[in-house]
Amino acid sequence: MTLPIDYETFDAGDVTLQSGDVFPGMRLAYKTYGRLNAAKDNVIVYPTSFSAQHFDTEWLVSPGGALDPERYFIVIPNLFGNGLSSSPSNTPQLPFPTVSYYDAVAVQHRLLTERFGISTIALVYGWSMGGMQAYHWAAAYPGMVQRAAIVCGSAKCSPFNHVFLEGVKAALTADPAFVGGRFIAQPVAGMRAMGRVYAGWAMSHGFYRDELWRKLGFISLEDFLARSWDGAFARRDANDLLAQIGIWQRGDISNNASFGGDISKAMTAITSRMLLMPGQTDCYFQVQDNAAELPFLVNARSAELKPIPSLYGHRAGNPALIPTDRAFINTTIAAFLND
């Protein structure tokens, strides 16, 4: 069954990437919610996270919520490699070009300026890989971004985070369908192994200790692993997942010609209001990473570190089914937008 297309596409043409490669006919899939006001300053950009497509994250877009479509014009750009925007699964070019967050945000910037004539963004909000994109937005376009909320994200992929992803990648590529650097078929065993590895990192020690999976409707630990994680990534193309893992691991707001790899220079270029919201028990985007970034945000109009008080680990930043964490995020972001 083919689902109806509920998004639009921005054709960026032939794009020269950071790598120097030219990506022919690059396409950015996006969806908008609400209406752009006359001043074109009620804009919220909400980039997608790892493997997510816009409909996976639009639960946060709701009347009366922080991302309120009755008040704001909300744009969800789908990150390259997610199967909707240009990805290995929908691009004939082999090998798939090396894409970075910097490349992705540059095309998102073109979408906003060329298609909508937007020059002011009220908020860039992102969770996980979306949070890393929000950080890139704040550094690359400081005069445009009024506020950035980094939820379970960081300015740079830490070595610890990189190693976590190496484990995920190793589990996935151990499948026999991985041949010559790419998947020639969907890796059933590899997807299951990837999910099991992810389960140990995405949720916290306290989550498992206190058996919080019971609150999510599971009857045993194995039931939680089997139904929540064994098939968690099976709906995505495996080559797409590898492409996004690469984007994640290369994440660094200073890795471009403007900052020359100088993370301090990139951080001090940020002038927007900054809200860093790590999960208190997140294993791979850890609170101390954001705490270490805070002193460098000296030119930001304001900068606050506000961890999400939760035992749900990384998932605390995407709490569609966790009412307490969801309320915390909505309340905090609403206050941030009204500041």
C-alpha positions as CSV (number, residue, x, y, z in Angstrom):
1,M,0.0,0.0,0.0
2,T,1.4,3.4,-1.0
3,L,0.8,6.2,1.5
4,P,-0.2,9.6,0.1
5,I,2.6,12.1,0.0
6,D,2.0,14.7,2.7
7,Y,5.2,16.8,2.2
8,E,6.7,19.1,-0.4
9,T,10.1,19.0,-2.0
10,F,12.7,21.7,-2.5
11,D,14.9,21.0,-5.6
12,A,18.3,22.4,-4.7
13,G,19.8,21.6,-8.1
14,D,23.5,20.5,-8.3
15,V,25.0,21.2,-4.9
16,T,28.7,21.4,-4.2
17,L,29.3,19.7,-0.8
18,Q,31.9,20.4,1.8
19,S,33.7,17.3,0.5
20,G,34.1,19.0,-2.8
21,D,31.8,16.5,-4.5
22,V,28.9,17.7,-6.5
23,F,25.6,16.2,-5.6
24,P,23.4,16.3,-8.7
25,G,19.8,17.2,-8.3
26,M,19.8,17.3,-4.5
27,R,16.3,17.2,-3.0
28,L,15.1,18.4,0.4
29,A,11.7,17.0,1.6
30,Y,9.9,19.1,4.1
31,K,6.5,19.7,5.7
32,T,5.0,23.0,7.0
33,Y,2.4,23.6,9.7
34,G,0.6,26.8,10.4
35,R,0.8,30.0,8.5
36,L,3.7,32.4,7.9
37,N,2.7,35.9,9.2
38,A,3.1,39.1,7.3
39,A,6.4,40.0,9.0
40,K,7.7,36.5,8.3
41,D,9.1,36.3,11.8
42,N,7.0,33.5,13.4
43,V,9.1,30.7,12.1
44,I,10.2,27.6,13.9
45,V,12.6,25.2,12.2
46,Y,12.4,21.6,13.6
47,P,15.0,19.3,11.9
48,T,14.5,15.5,12.0
49,S,16.6,13.1,14.1
50,F,18.3,9.8,13.3
51,S,16.2,7.6,11.0
52,A,13.1,9.8,11.6
53,Q,10.9,11.3,9.0
54,H,8.7,14.3,9.7
55,F,5.6,12.3,10.7
56,D,7.7,10.6,13.4
57,T,8.4,13.9,15.2
58,E,5.3,16.0,14.4
59,W,3.6,14.8,17.7
60,L,5.2,17.8,19.3
61,V,3.4,20.2,16.8
62,S,0.0,20.8,18.4
63,P,-2.3,23.6,19.2
64,G,-1.6,24.9,22.7
65,G,1.8,23.2,22.8
66,A,5.2,24.7,22.6
67,L,5.3,24.2,18.8
68,D,1.9,25.7,18.2
69,P,0.8,25.8,14.6
70,E,-1.9,28.3,15.5
71,R,0.8,30.8,16.5
72,Y,3.9,29.7,14.5
73,F,4.9,28.7,11.0
74,I,6.7,25.4,11.6
75,V,9.0,23.8,9.1
76,I,10.2,20.3,9.5
77,P,13.1,19.6,7.0
78,N,13.9,15.9,6.6
79,L,17.6,15.2,7.1
80,F,19.4,13.8,4.1
81,G,19.6,10.0,4.3
82,N,16.2,9.6,5.9
83,G,14.5,8.1,2.8
84,L,12.5,11.2,1.9
85,S,15.2,13.8,1.2
86,S,18.1,12.7,-1.0
87,S,19.3,9.3,0.4
88,P,21.1,6.2,-0.8
89,S,17.6,4.5,-1.3
90,N,16.3,7.1,-3.7
91,T,19.6,8.3,-5.4
92,P,21.2,6.3,-8.2
93,Q,24.6,7.8,-7.6
94,L,27.2,5.3,-6.2
95,P,28.8,5.7,-3.8
96,F,26.4,8.1,-2.1
97,P,28.2,11.4,-1.6
98,T,29.6,12.3,1.8
99,V,27.1,14.8,3.3
100,S,27.6,16.8,6.5
101,Y,25.3,18.7,8.8
102,Y,26.8,21.9,7.3
103,D,25.6,20.8,3.9
104,A,22.2,19.9,5.2
105,V,21.7,23.2,7.0
106,A,22.9,25.2,4.0
107,V,20.2,23.6,1.9
108,Q,17.6,24.2,4.6
109,H,18.7,27.9,4.6
110,R,18.1,28.0,0.9
111,L,14.6,26.5,1.3
112,L,13.7,29.2,3.9
113,T,15.2,32.2,2.0
114,E,14.5,31.2,-1.6
115,R,11.0,29.6,-1.3
116,F,9.6,31.6,1.6
117,G,11.6,34.8,1.8
118,I,12.4,34.2,5.5
119,S,15.2,36.2,7.1
120,T,14.3,35.7,10.8
121,I,13.8,32.4,12.7
122,A,12.1,32.6,16.1
123,L,13.4,29.2,17.1
124,V,15.4,26.3,15.8
125,Y,14.4,23.3,17.8
126,G,16.0,19.9,17.5
127,W,16.4,16.6,19.4
128,S,19.4,14.3,19.0
129,M,20.7,14.7,15.4
130,G,18.1,17.5,15.1
131,G,19.7,19.2,18.0
132,M,23.1,19.0,16.3
133,Q,21.5,20.6,13.3
134,A,20.1,23.4,15.5
135,Y,23.6,24.0,16.8
136,H,24.9,24.3,13.3
137,W,22.1,26.8,12.4
138,A,23.0,29.0,15.4
139,A,26.7,29.0,14.4
140,A,26.3,29.4,10.7
141,Y,23.5,32.0,10.6
142,P,23.7,33.9,13.9
143,G,22.0,37.0,12.6
144,M,19.0,34.9,11.5
145,V,18.4,32.6,14.4
146,Q,16.8,34.3,17.4
147,R,16.7,31.2,19.6
148,A,18.0,27.6,19.5
149,A,16.9,24.8,21.7
150,I,19.4,21.9,21.7
151,V,17.6,18.9,23.1
152,C,19.9,15.9,23.8
153,G,22.4,17.2,21.2
154,S,25.9,18.8,21.1
155,A,28.1,21.1,19.1
156,K,30.4,18.2,18.2
157,C,30.1,14.5,18.2
158,S,32.2,13.4,21.2
159,P,34.7,10.5,21.0
160,F,32.4,8.6,23.4
161,N,29.4,9.2,21.1
162,H,31.5,8.2,18.1
163,V,32.4,4.9,19.7
164,F,28.7,4.2,20.6
165,L,27.9,4.6,16.9
166,E,30.8,2.3,15.9
167,G,29.1,-0.4,17.9
168,V,25.8,0.3,16.2
169,K,27.5,0.3,12.8
170,A,29.4,-2.9,13.5
171,A,26.2,-4.8,14.6
172,L,24.4,-3.7,11.4
173,T,27.3,-4.4,8.9
174,A,28.0,-7.8,10.4
175,D,25.0,-9.0,8.4
176,P,26.0,-11.1,5.3
177,A,23.9,-8.7,3.2
178,F,26.7,-6.1,3.6
179,V,28.9,-6.6,0.6
180,G,31.6,-4.3,-0.9
181,G,30.8,-1.4,1.4
182,R,27.0,-1.4,1.0
183,F,23.9,-3.5,1.6
184,I,22.7,-5.5,-1.4
185,A,19.6,-6.6,0.5
186,Q,17.8,-5.6,3.7
187,P,19.8,-7.1,6.6
188,V,17.2,-8.8,8.8
189,A,19.7,-10.1,11.4
190,G,21.8,-6.9,11.3
191,M,18.7,-4.8,12.0
192,R,17.8,-6.9,15.0
193,A,21.4,-6.7,16.3
194,M,21.4,-3.0,15.8
195,G,18.2,-2.6,17.8
196,R,19.6,-4.6,20.7
197,V,22.8,-2.5,20.8
198,Y,20.7,0.7,20.7
199,A,18.5,-0.5,23.5
200,G,21.4,-0.6,25.9
201,W,22.4,3.0,25.1
202,A,19.1,4.8,24.4
203,M,17.6,4.0,27.8
204,S,19.3,4.6,31.2
205,H,20.5,2.2,33.9
206,G,17.7,3.6,36.1
207,F,15.1,2.9,33.4
208,Y,16.0,-0.8,33.4
209,R,16.6,-1.0,37.2
210,D,13.2,0.4,38.0
211,E,11.5,-1.6,35.2
212,L,10.0,1.5,33.6
213,W,9.3,-0.4,30.5
214,R,6.2,-1.6,32.4
215,K,4.8,1.9,32.2
216,L,5.1,1.7,28.4
217,G,2.9,-1.4,28.3
218,F,5.5,-4.2,28.2
219,I,5.1,-7.3,30.3
220,S,8.8,-8.3,30.6
221,L,12.2,-7.1,29.7
222,E,12.4,-9.4,26.8
223,D,9.0,-8.2,25.6
224,F,10.3,-4.7,25.7
225,L,13.4,-5.6,23.7
226,A,11.6,-7.7,21.2
227,R,8.6,-5.4,20.5
228,S,10.3,-2.0,21.0
229,W,13.8,-2.6,19.6
230,D,14.1,-5.7,17.4
231,G,12.2,-4.0,14.6
232,A,12.9,-0.4,15.5
233,F,14.9,0.4,12.4
234,A,13.5,-2.3,10.0
235,R,11.3,0.2,8.3
236,R,14.3,2.1,7.1
237,D,16.8,1.3,4.3
238,A,20.0,0.0,5.8
239,N,22.2,2.1,3.4
240,D,20.2,5.2,4.5
241,L,21.0,4.4,8.1
242,L,24.7,4.1,7.4
243,A,24.6,7.5,5.6
244,Q,23.0,9.1,8.6
245,I,25.5,7.5,11.0
246,G,28.3,9.0,9.0
247,I,26.6,12.5,9.2
248,W,26.3,12.1,12.9
249,Q,29.9,11.0,13.5
250,R,31.2,13.9,11.4
251,G,29.1,16.4,13.3
252,D,31.2,19.5,14.3
253,I,29.9,23.1,14.0
254,S,33.5,24.3,13.5
255,N,34.3,21.9,10.6
256,N,33.9,24.4,7.8
257,A,35.8,27.2,6.0
258,S,34.4,29.9,8.3
259,F,35.8,28.4,11.5
260,G,38.6,26.1,10.3
261,G,38.0,23.5,12.9
262,D,38.3,26.0,15.8
263,I,35.4,25.0,18.0
264,S,35.9,28.0,20.3
265,K,35.6,30.3,17.3
266,A,32.5,28.6,16.2
267,M,30.9,28.8,19.7
268,T,31.7,32.4,20.1
269,A,30.1,33.2,16.8
270,I,26.7,32.3,18.2
271,T,24.6,35.3,19.3
272,S,21.1,33.8,19.6
273,R,19.5,32.8,22.9
274,M,20.6,29.3,23.6
275,L,18.9,26.6,25.6
276,L,20.8,23.3,26.2
277,M,18.5,20.5,27.3
278,P,20.4,17.3,27.7
279,G,18.6,14.3,29.2
280,Q,19.8,13.9,32.8
281,T,20.5,10.2,32.2
282,D,21.4,10.3,28.5
283,C,24.3,7.9,27.9
284,Y,25.8,9.4,24.7
285,F,24.8,13.1,24.6
286,Q,25.8,13.6,28.2
287,V,25.1,16.5,30.5
288,Q,28.8,17.2,31.0
289,D,29.2,17.7,27.2
290,N,26.7,20.6,27.2
291,A,28.1,21.9,30.5
292,A,31.5,22.1,28.9
293,E,30.1,24.1,25.9
294,L,28.3,26.6,28.1
295,P,31.4,28.8,28.9
296,F,32.1,29.3,25.2
297,L,28.7,30.8,24.5
298,V,29.9,34.2,25.7
299,N,28.3,36.1,22.9
300,A,24.9,34.5,23.0
301,R,22.2,36.8,24.2
302,S,21.5,34.2,26.9
303,A,22.6,30.6,27.5
304,E,21.1,28.2,29.9
305,L,21.7,24.5,30.7
306,K,18.5,22.8,31.8
307,P,18.7,19.0,31.9
308,I,15.5,17.0,31.6
309,P,15.0,15.3,35.0
310,S,14.2,11.8,33.7
311,L,15.3,8.2,33.9
312,Y,14.3,7.6,30.2
313,G,17.8,8.3,29.0
314,H,18.1,9.7,25.5
315,R,14.4,9.1,24.9
316,A,13.6,11.8,27.5
317,G,14.1,14.3,24.6
318,N,11.5,12.6,22.4
319,P,8.9,11.7,24.9
320,A,5.8,11.1,22.8
321,L,4.6,8.4,25.2
322,I,6.2,9.8,28.4
323,P,3.7,12.4,29.9
324,T,6.0,13.9,32.5
325,D,8.9,14.5,30.2
326,R,6.6,15.7,27.5
327,A,5.1,18.3,29.9
328,F,8.6,19.4,31.0
329,I,9.7,20.0,27.4
330,N,6.5,21.8,26.4
331,T,6.6,24.1,29.5
332,T,10.3,24.9,29.1
333,I,10.2,25.6,25.4
334,A,7.0,27.7,25.8
335,A,8.8,29.9,28.4
336,F,11.9,30.1,26.2
337,L,9.8,31.3,23.3
338,N,8.1,33.9,25.4
339,D,11.4,35.2,26.9
